[in-house]
Structure formats: C-alpha cells, structure tokens
Amino acid sequence: MHSIQDRPVARDGEVVIRPMMYLAMSYDHRLLDGREAVRFLVSIKEQLESPERLLLNL
C-alpha cells in the first residue's frame, strides 16, 4: 500500500482532485493463478472504498 495523495481524475467529464492510493501485490505464479490475485485485489479495493460493508459483513 502506498501513501494517499491527491491526484487528478476524470469524474462526469470533468477533472477533479481526489485522494488516491496505489495498491500492489506480488505472488508466485507457480502457486497462484493471476485471476485469483486480481480477485483478491478487487476485494481489498472494495473494502477500502466502503469500510461499512466490511463492518456489516455484506
């Protein structure tokens, strides 16, 4: 996980400044398929974007 920094992003056709954080992961391709790694990163991203879902176990 990298630090959260304000970055320009496109929202509804306009450029706005939003807090963004990069998330990276390394894994052994001999043990884990890329599809599972992406699924895991998407799950982490969703939980970070909506922590209330994690608390409510949704």
mmCIF file of the N, C-alpha and C atoms, coordinates in Angstrom:
data_MODEL
# 
_entry.id   MODEL 
# 
loop_
_atom_site.group_PDB 
_atom_site.id 
_atom_site.type_symbol 
_atom_site.label_atom_id 
_atom_site.label_alt_id 
_atom_site.label_comp_id 
_atom_site.label_asym_id 
_atom_site.label_entity_id 
_atom_site.label_seq_id 
_atom_site.pdbx_PDB_ins_code 
_atom_site.Cartn_x 
_atom_site.Cartn_y 
_atom_site.Cartn_z 
_atom_site.occupancy 
_atom_site.B_iso_or_equiv 
_atom_site.pdbx_formal_charge 
_atom_site.auth_seq_id 
_atom_site.auth_comp_id 
_atom_site.auth_asym_id 
_atom_site.auth_atom_id 
_atom_site.pdbx_PDB_model_num 
ATOM 1   N N  . MET A 1 1  ? 0.847   -1.165  0.000   1.00 0.00 ? 1  MET A N  1 
ATOM 2   C CA . MET A 1 1  ? 0.000   0.000   0.000   1.00 0.00 ? 1  MET A CA 1 
ATOM 3   C C  . MET A 1 1  ? 0.896   1.232   0.000   1.00 0.00 ? 1  MET A C  1 
ATOM 4   N N  . HIS A 1 2  ? 0.553   2.146   -0.843  1.00 0.00 ? 2  HIS A N  1 
ATOM 5   C CA . HIS A 1 2  ? 1.294   3.391   -0.935  1.00 0.00 ? 2  HIS A CA 1 
ATOM 6   C C  . HIS A 1 2  ? 0.550   4.462   -0.147  1.00 0.00 ? 2  HIS A C  1 
ATOM 7   N N  . SER A 1 3  ? 1.149   5.614   -0.019  1.00 0.00 ? 3  SER A N  1 
ATOM 8   C CA . SER A 1 3  ? 0.504   6.702   0.722   1.00 0.00 ? 3  SER A CA 1 
ATOM 9   C C  . SER A 1 3  ? -0.652  7.283   -0.094  1.00 0.00 ? 3  SER A C  1 
ATOM 10  N N  . ILE A 1 4  ? -1.615  7.854   0.597   1.00 0.00 ? 4  ILE A N  1 
ATOM 11  C CA . ILE A 1 4  ? -2.745  8.512   -0.053  1.00 0.00 ? 4  ILE A CA 1 
ATOM 12  C C  . ILE A 1 4  ? -2.300  9.902   -0.477  1.00 0.00 ? 4  ILE A C  1 
ATOM 13  N N  . GLN A 1 5  ? -2.513  10.214  -1.765  1.00 0.00 ? 5  GLN A N  1 
ATOM 14  C CA . GLN A 1 5  ? -2.141  11.517  -2.301  1.00 0.00 ? 5  GLN A CA 1 
ATOM 15  C C  . GLN A 1 5  ? -3.279  12.042  -3.166  1.00 0.00 ? 5  GLN A C  1 
ATOM 16  N N  . ASP A 1 6  ? -3.430  13.361  -3.184  1.00 0.00 ? 6  ASP A N  1 
ATOM 17  C CA . ASP A 1 6  ? -4.415  13.978  -4.065  1.00 0.00 ? 6  ASP A CA 1 
ATOM 18  C C  . ASP A 1 6  ? -3.926  13.876  -5.502  1.00 0.00 ? 6  ASP A C  1 
ATOM 19  N N  . ARG A 1 7  ? -4.799  13.362  -6.383  1.00 0.00 ? 7  ARG A N  1 
ATOM 20  C CA . ARG A 1 7  ? -4.442  13.192  -7.792  1.00 0.00 ? 7  ARG A CA 1 
ATOM 21  C C  . ARG A 1 7  ? -5.622  13.627  -8.663  1.00 0.00 ? 7  ARG A C  1 
ATOM 22  N N  . PRO A 1 8  ? -5.332  14.114  -9.864  1.00 0.00 ? 8  PRO A N  1 
ATOM 23  C CA . PRO A 1 8  ? -6.421  14.479  -10.776 1.00 0.00 ? 8  PRO A CA 1 
ATOM 24  C C  . PRO A 1 8  ? -7.048  13.224  -11.386 1.00 0.00 ? 8  PRO A C  1 
ATOM 25  N N  . VAL A 1 9  ? -8.381  13.179  -11.404 1.00 0.00 ? 9  VAL A N  1 
ATOM 26  C CA . VAL A 1 9  ? -9.114  12.080  -12.029 1.00 0.00 ? 9  VAL A CA 1 
ATOM 27  C C  . VAL A 1 9  ? -10.304 12.659  -12.784 1.00 0.00 ? 9  VAL A C  1 
ATOM 28  N N  . ALA A 1 10 ? -10.804 11.923  -13.761 1.00 0.00 ? 10 ALA A N  1 
ATOM 29  C CA . ALA A 1 10 ? -11.975 12.351  -14.522 1.00 0.00 ? 10 ALA A CA 1 
ATOM 30  C C  . ALA A 1 10 ? -13.235 11.834  -13.840 1.00 0.00 ? 10 ALA A C  1 
ATOM 31  N N  . ARG A 1 11 ? -14.164 12.735  -13.565 1.00 0.00 ? 11 ARG A N  1 
ATOM 32  C CA . ARG A 1 11 ? -15.466 12.385  -12.983 1.00 0.00 ? 11 ARG A CA 1 
ATOM 33  C C  . ARG A 1 11 ? -16.544 13.152  -13.728 1.00 0.00 ? 11 ARG A C  1 
ATOM 34  N N  . ASP A 1 12 ? -17.465 12.435  -14.346 1.00 0.00 ? 12 ASP A N  1 
ATOM 35  C CA . ASP A 1 12 ? -18.570 13.058  -15.079 1.00 0.00 ? 12 ASP A CA 1 
ATOM 36  C C  . ASP A 1 12 ? -18.073 14.081  -16.094 1.00 0.00 ? 12 ASP A C  1 
ATOM 37  N N  . GLY A 1 13 ? -17.015 13.749  -16.813 1.00 0.00 ? 13 GLY A N  1 
ATOM 38  C CA . GLY A 1 13 ? -16.496 14.612  -17.856 1.00 0.00 ? 13 GLY A CA 1 
ATOM 39  C C  . GLY A 1 13 ? -15.673 15.790  -17.385 1.00 0.00 ? 13 GLY A C  1 
ATOM 40  N N  . GLU A 1 14 ? -15.377 15.864  -16.099 1.00 0.00 ? 14 GLU A N  1 
ATOM 41  C CA . GLU A 1 14 ? -14.569 16.952  -15.556 1.00 0.00 ? 14 GLU A CA 1 
ATOM 42  C C  . GLU A 1 14 ? -13.387 16.381  -14.784 1.00 0.00 ? 14 GLU A C  1 
ATOM 43  N N  . VAL A 1 15 ? -12.322 17.159  -14.732 1.00 0.00 ? 15 VAL A N  1 
ATOM 44  C CA . VAL A 1 15 ? -11.147 16.761  -13.964 1.00 0.00 ? 15 VAL A CA 1 
ATOM 45  C C  . VAL A 1 15 ? -11.297 17.299  -12.549 1.00 0.00 ? 15 VAL A C  1 
ATOM 46  N N  . VAL A 1 16 ? -11.244 16.400  -11.576 1.00 0.00 ? 16 VAL A N  1 
ATOM 47  C CA . VAL A 1 16 ? -11.350 16.785  -10.167 1.00 0.00 ? 16 VAL A CA 1 
ATOM 48  C C  . VAL A 1 16 ? -10.181 16.166  -9.406  1.00 0.00 ? 16 VAL A C  1 
ATOM 49  N N  . ILE A 1 17 ? -9.890  16.722  -8.264  1.00 0.00 ? 17 ILE A N  1 
ATOM 50  C CA . ILE A 1 17 ? -8.822  16.200  -7.408  1.00 0.00 ? 17 ILE A CA 1 
ATOM 51  C C  . ILE A 1 17 ? -9.445  15.256  -6.392  1.00 0.00 ? 17 ILE A C  1 
ATOM 52  N N  . ARG A 1 18 ? -8.930  14.028  -6.331  1.00 0.00 ? 18 ARG A N  1 
ATOM 53  C CA . ARG A 1 18 ? -9.449  13.014  -5.409  1.00 0.00 ? 18 ARG A CA 1 
ATOM 54  C C  . ARG A 1 18 ? -8.280  12.364  -4.679  1.00 0.00 ? 18 ARG A C  1 
ATOM 55  N N  . PRO A 1 19 ? -8.501  11.935  -3.437  1.00 0.00 ? 19 PRO A N  1 
ATOM 56  C CA . PRO A 1 19 ? -7.441  11.188  -2.750  1.00 0.00 ? 19 PRO A CA 1 
ATOM 57  C C  . PRO A 1 19 ? -7.320  9.792   -3.369  1.00 0.00 ? 19 PRO A C  1 
ATOM 58  N N  . MET A 1 20 ? -6.106  9.413   -3.742  1.00 0.00 ? 20 MET A N  1 
ATOM 59  C CA . MET A 1 20 ? -5.869  8.123   -4.386  1.00 0.00 ? 20 MET A CA 1 
ATOM 60  C C  . MET A 1 20 ? -4.719  7.409   -3.688  1.00 0.00 ? 20 MET A C  1 
ATOM 61  N N  . MET A 1 21 ? -4.792  6.081   -3.692  1.00 0.00 ? 21 MET A N  1 
ATOM 62  C CA . MET A 1 21 ? -3.729  5.267   -3.116  1.00 0.00 ? 21 MET A CA 1 
ATOM 63  C C  . MET A 1 21 ? -3.474  4.098   -4.061  1.00 0.00 ? 21 MET A C  1 
ATOM 64  N N  . TYR A 1 22 ? -2.213  3.842   -4.356  1.00 0.00 ? 22 TYR A N  1 
ATOM 65  C CA . TYR A 1 22 ? -1.863  2.691   -5.175  1.00 0.00 ? 22 TYR A CA 1 
ATOM 66  C C  . TYR A 1 22 ? -1.742  1.462   -4.284  1.00 0.00 ? 22 TYR A C  1 
ATOM 67  N N  . LEU A 1 23 ? -2.167  0.340   -4.820  1.00 0.00 ? 23 LEU A N  1 
ATOM 68  C CA . LEU A 1 23 ? -2.107  -0.932  -4.112  1.00 0.00 ? 23 LEU A CA 1 
ATOM 69  C C  . LEU A 1 23 ? -1.412  -1.929  -5.033  1.00 0.00 ? 23 LEU A C  1 
ATOM 70  N N  . ALA A 1 24 ? -0.371  -2.567  -4.545  1.00 0.00 ? 24 ALA A N  1 
ATOM 71  C CA . ALA A 1 24 ? 0.379   -3.523  -5.355  1.00 0.00 ? 24 ALA A CA 1 
ATOM 72  C C  . ALA A 1 24 ? 0.560   -4.820  -4.576  1.00 0.00 ? 24 ALA A C  1 
ATOM 73  N N  . MET A 1 25 ? 0.752   -5.908  -5.324  1.00 0.00 ? 25 MET A N  1 
ATOM 74  C CA . MET A 1 25 ? 0.923   -7.205  -4.691  1.00 0.00 ? 25 MET A CA 1 
ATOM 75  C C  . MET A 1 25 ? 1.837   -8.050  -5.574  1.00 0.00 ? 25 MET A C  1 
ATOM 76  N N  . SER A 1 26 ? 2.666   -8.833  -4.950  1.00 0.00 ? 26 SER A N  1 
ATOM 77  C CA . SER A 1 26 ? 3.457   -9.806  -5.706  1.00 0.00 ? 26 SER A CA 1 
ATOM 78  C C  . SER A 1 26 ? 3.078   -11.196 -5.209  1.00 0.00 ? 26 SER A C  1 
ATOM 79  N N  . TYR A 1 27 ? 3.172   -12.158 -6.096  1.00 0.00 ? 27 TYR A N  1 
ATOM 80  C CA . TYR A 1 27 ? 2.826   -13.529 -5.738  1.00 0.00 ? 27 TYR A CA 1 
ATOM 81  C C  . TYR A 1 27 ? 3.575   -14.478 -6.661  1.00 0.00 ? 27 TYR A C  1 
ATOM 82  N N  . ASP A 1 28 ? 3.645   -15.716 -6.286  1.00 0.00 ? 28 ASP A N  1 
ATOM 83  C CA . ASP A 1 28 ? 4.340   -16.742 -7.059  1.00 0.00 ? 28 ASP A CA 1 
ATOM 84  C C  . ASP A 1 28 ? 3.361   -17.344 -8.067  1.00 0.00 ? 28 ASP A C  1 
ATOM 85  N N  . HIS A 1 29 ? 3.612   -17.118 -9.349  1.00 0.00 ? 29 HIS A N  1 
ATOM 86  C CA . HIS A 1 29 ? 2.721   -17.617 -10.399 1.00 0.00 ? 29 HIS A CA 1 
ATOM 87  C C  . HIS A 1 29 ? 2.662   -19.141 -10.439 1.00 0.00 ? 29 HIS A C  1 
ATOM 88  N N  . ARG A 1 30 ? 3.626   -19.793 -9.841  1.00 0.00 ? 30 ARG A N  1 
ATOM 89  C CA . ARG A 1 30 ? 3.596   -21.258 -9.811  1.00 0.00 ? 30 ARG A CA 1 
ATOM 90  C C  . ARG A 1 30 ? 2.546   -21.766 -8.826  1.00 0.00 ? 30 ARG A C  1 
ATOM 91  N N  . LEU A 1 31 ? 2.197   -20.938 -7.841  1.00 0.00 ? 31 LEU A N  1 
ATOM 92  C CA . LEU A 1 31 ? 1.244   -21.352 -6.810  1.00 0.00 ? 31 LEU A CA 1 
ATOM 93  C C  . LEU A 1 31 ? -0.138  -20.745 -6.980  1.00 0.00 ? 31 LEU A C  1 
ATOM 94  N N  . LEU A 1 32 ? -0.208  -19.591 -7.635  1.00 0.00 ? 32 LEU A N  1 
ATOM 95  C CA . LEU A 1 32 ? -1.470  -18.857 -7.699  1.00 0.00 ? 32 LEU A CA 1 
ATOM 96  C C  . LEU A 1 32 ? -1.688  -18.325 -9.103  1.00 0.00 ? 32 LEU A C  1 
ATOM 97  N N  . ASP A 1 33 ? -2.884  -18.515 -9.617  1.00 0.00 ? 33 ASP A N  1 
ATOM 98  C CA . ASP A 1 33 ? -3.238  -18.000 -10.930 1.00 0.00 ? 33 ASP A CA 1 
ATOM 99  C C  . ASP A 1 33 ? -3.515  -16.498 -10.832 1.00 0.00 ? 33 ASP A C  1 
ATOM 100 N N  . GLY A 1 34 ? -3.230  -15.764 -11.895 1.00 0.00 ? 34 GLY A N  1 
ATOM 101 C CA . GLY A 1 34 ? -3.442  -14.318 -11.906 1.00 0.00 ? 34 GLY A CA 1 
ATOM 102 C C  . GLY A 1 34 ? -4.880  -13.926 -11.638 1.00 0.00 ? 34 GLY A C  1 
ATOM 103 N N  . ARG A 1 35 ? -5.829  -14.752 -12.052 1.00 0.00 ? 35 ARG A N  1 
ATOM 104 C CA . ARG A 1 35 ? -7.244  -14.447 -11.844 1.00 0.00 ? 35 ARG A CA 1 
ATOM 105 C C  . ARG A 1 35 ? -7.568  -14.338 -10.354 1.00 0.00 ? 35 ARG A C  1 
ATOM 106 N N  . GLU A 1 36 ? -7.043  -15.256 -9.548  1.00 0.00 ? 36 GLU A N  1 
ATOM 107 C CA . GLU A 1 36 ? -7.291  -15.210 -8.108  1.00 0.00 ? 36 GLU A CA 1 
ATOM 108 C C  . GLU A 1 36 ? -6.622  -13.989 -7.478  1.00 0.00 ? 36 GLU A C  1 
ATOM 109 N N  . ALA A 1 37 ? -5.433  -13.630 -7.966  1.00 0.00 ? 37 ALA A N  1 
ATOM 110 C CA . ALA A 1 37 ? -4.739  -12.455 -7.439  1.00 0.00 ? 37 ALA A CA 1 
ATOM 111 C C  . ALA A 1 37 ? -5.533  -11.184 -7.727  1.00 0.00 ? 37 ALA A C  1 
ATOM 112 N N  . VAL A 1 38 ? -6.062  -11.070 -8.933  1.00 0.00 ? 38 VAL A N  1 
ATOM 113 C CA . VAL A 1 38 ? -6.872  -9.896  -9.287  1.00 0.00 ? 38 VAL A CA 1 
ATOM 114 C C  . VAL A 1 38 ? -8.144  -9.867  -8.456  1.00 0.00 ? 38 VAL A C  1 
ATOM 115 N N  . ARG A 1 39 ? -8.771  -11.006 -8.277  1.00 0.00 ? 39 ARG A N  1 
ATOM 116 C CA . ARG A 1 39 ? -9.985  -11.080 -7.447  1.00 0.00 ? 39 ARG A CA 1 
ATOM 117 C C  . ARG A 1 39 ? -9.703  -10.596 -6.027  1.00 0.00 ? 39 ARG A C  1 
ATOM 118 N N  . PHE A 1 40 ? -8.559  -11.000 -5.486  1.00 0.00 ? 40 PHE A N  1 
ATOM 119 C CA . PHE A 1 40 ? -8.170  -10.579 -4.141  1.00 0.00 ? 40 PHE A CA 1 
ATOM 120 C C  . PHE A 1 40 ? -7.967  -9.066  -4.087  1.00 0.00 ? 40 PHE A C  1 
ATOM 121 N N  . LEU A 1 41 ? -7.245  -8.498  -5.062  1.00 0.00 ? 41 LEU A N  1 
ATOM 122 C CA . LEU A 1 41 ? -7.011  -7.055  -5.074  1.00 0.00 ? 41 LEU A CA 1 
ATOM 123 C C  . LEU A 1 41 ? -8.312  -6.273  -5.237  1.00 0.00 ? 41 LEU A C  1 
ATOM 124 N N  . VAL A 1 42 ? -9.225  -6.761  -6.057  1.00 0.00 ? 42 VAL A N  1 
ATOM 125 C CA . VAL A 1 42 ? -10.523 -6.099  -6.223  1.00 0.00 ? 42 VAL A CA 1 
ATOM 126 C C  . VAL A 1 42 ? -11.286 -6.127  -4.904  1.00 0.00 ? 42 VAL A C  1 
ATOM 127 N N  . SER A 1 43 ? -11.234 -7.240  -4.194  1.00 0.00 ? 43 SER A N  1 
ATOM 128 C CA . SER A 1 43 ? -11.900 -7.341  -2.894  1.00 0.00 ? 43 SER A CA 1 
ATOM 129 C C  . SER A 1 43 ? -11.318 -6.343  -1.895  1.00 0.00 ? 43 SER A C  1 
ATOM 130 N N  . ILE A 1 44 ? -9.995  -6.233  -1.840  1.00 0.00 ? 44 ILE A N  1 
ATOM 131 C CA . ILE A 1 44 ? -9.344  -5.269  -0.947  1.00 0.00 ? 44 ILE A CA 1 
ATOM 132 C C  . ILE A 1 44 ? -9.752  -3.852  -1.320  1.00 0.00 ? 44 ILE A C  1 
ATOM 133 N N  . LYS A 1 45 ? -9.755  -3.529  -2.613  1.00 0.00 ? 45 LYS A N  1 
ATOM 134 C CA . LYS A 1 45 ? -10.145 -2.199  -3.097  1.00 0.00 ? 45 LYS A CA 1 
ATOM 135 C C  . LYS A 1 45 ? -11.567 -1.864  -2.662  1.00 0.00 ? 45 LYS A C  1 
ATOM 136 N N  . GLU A 1 46 ? -12.497 -2.806  -2.848  1.00 0.00 ? 46 GLU A N  1 
ATOM 137 C CA . GLU A 1 46 ? -13.890 -2.566  -2.473  1.00 0.00 ? 46 GLU A CA 1 
ATOM 138 C C  . GLU A 1 46 ? -14.034 -2.357  -0.970  1.00 0.00 ? 46 GLU A C  1 
ATOM 139 N N  . GLN A 1 47 ? -13.289 -3.107  -0.176  1.00 0.00 ? 47 GLN A N  1 
ATOM 140 C CA . GLN A 1 47 ? -13.369 -2.947  1.273   1.00 0.00 ? 47 GLN A CA 1 
ATOM 141 C C  . GLN A 1 47 ? -12.793 -1.612  1.720   1.00 0.00 ? 47 GLN A C  1 
ATOM 142 N N  . LEU A 1 48 ? -11.714 -1.160  1.078   1.00 0.00 ? 48 LEU A N  1 
ATOM 143 C CA . LEU A 1 48 ? -11.138 0.140   1.421   1.00 0.00 ? 48 LEU A CA 1 
ATOM 144 C C  . LEU A 1 48 ? -12.063 1.282   1.009   1.00 0.00 ? 48 LEU A C  1 
ATOM 145 N N  . GLU A 1 49 ? -12.773 1.118   -0.116  1.00 0.00 ? 49 GLU A N  1 
ATOM 146 C CA . GLU A 1 49 ? -13.679 2.162   -0.589  1.00 0.00 ? 49 GLU A CA 1 
ATOM 147 C C  . GLU A 1 49 ? -14.963 2.213   0.221   1.00 0.00 ? 49 GLU A C  1 
ATOM 148 N N  . SER A 1 50 ? -15.392 1.101   0.795   1.00 0.00 ? 50 SER A N  1 
ATOM 149 C CA . SER A 1 50 ? -16.640 1.036   1.559   1.00 0.00 ? 50 SER A CA 1 
ATOM 150 C C  . SER A 1 50 ? -16.428 0.227   2.835   1.00 0.00 ? 50 SER A C  1 
ATOM 151 N N  . PRO A 1 51 ? -15.747 0.804   3.823   1.00 0.00 ? 51 PRO A N  1 
ATOM 152 C CA . PRO A 1 51 ? -15.471 0.037   5.045   1.00 0.00 ? 51 PRO A CA 1 
ATOM 153 C C  . PRO A 1 51 ? -16.733 -0.364  5.807   1.00 0.00 ? 51 PRO A C  1 
ATOM 154 N N  . GLU A 1 52 ? -17.836 0.350   5.591   1.00 0.00 ? 52 GLU A N  1 
ATOM 155 C CA . GLU A 1 52 ? -19.076 -0.026  6.282   1.00 0.00 ? 52 GLU A CA 1 
ATOM 156 C C  . GLU A 1 52 ? -19.555 -1.402  5.832   1.00 0.00 ? 52 GLU A C  1 
ATOM 157 N N  . ARG A 1 53 ? -19.277 -1.777  4.583   1.00 0.00 ? 53 ARG A N  1 
ATOM 158 C CA . ARG A 1 53 ? -19.648 -3.112  4.109   1.00 0.00 ? 53 ARG A CA 1 
ATOM 159 C C  . ARG A 1 53 ? -18.904 -4.186  4.887   1.00 0.00 ? 53 ARG A C  1 
ATOM 160 N N  . LEU A 1 54 ? -17.651 -3.917  5.215   1.00 0.00 ? 54 LEU A N  1 
ATOM 161 C CA . LEU A 1 54 ? -16.852 -4.860  5.990   1.00 0.00 ? 54 LEU A CA 1 
ATOM 162 C C  . LEU A 1 54 ? -17.418 -4.986  7.401   1.00 0.00 ? 54 LEU A C  1 
ATOM 163 N N  . LEU A 1 55 ? -17.792 -3.863  7.986   1.00 0.00 ? 55 LEU A N  1 
ATOM 164 C CA . LEU A 1 55 ? -18.341 -3.883  9.342   1.00 0.00 ? 55 LEU A CA 1 
ATOM 165 C C  . LEU A 1 55 ? -19.691 -4.584  9.399   1.00 0.00 ? 55 LEU A C  1 
ATOM 166 N N  . LEU A 1 56 ? -20.488 -4.427  8.323   1.00 0.00 ? 56 LEU A N  1 
ATOM 167 C CA . LEU A 1 56 ? -21.809 -5.043  8.281   1.00 0.00 ? 56 LEU A CA 1 
ATOM 168 C C  . LEU A 1 56 ? -21.776 -6.441  7.679   1.00 0.00 ? 56 LEU A C  1 
ATOM 169 N N  . ASN A 1 57 ? -20.562 -6.875  7.265   1.00 0.00 ? 57 ASN A N  1 
ATOM 170 C CA . ASN A 1 57 ? -20.367 -8.204  6.685   1.00 0.00 ? 57 ASN A CA 1 
ATOM 171 C C  . ASN A 1 57 ? -21.221 -8.417  5.438   1.00 0.00 ? 57 ASN A C  1 
ATOM 172 N N  . LEU A 1 58 ? -21.244 -7.414  4.546   1.00 0.00 ? 58 LEU A N  1 
ATOM 173 C CA . LEU A 1 58 ? -22.011 -7.519  3.297   1.00 0.00 ? 58 LEU A CA 1 
ATOM 174 C C  . LEU A 1 58 ? -21.146 -8.043  2.183   1.00 0.00 ? 58 LEU A C  1 
# 
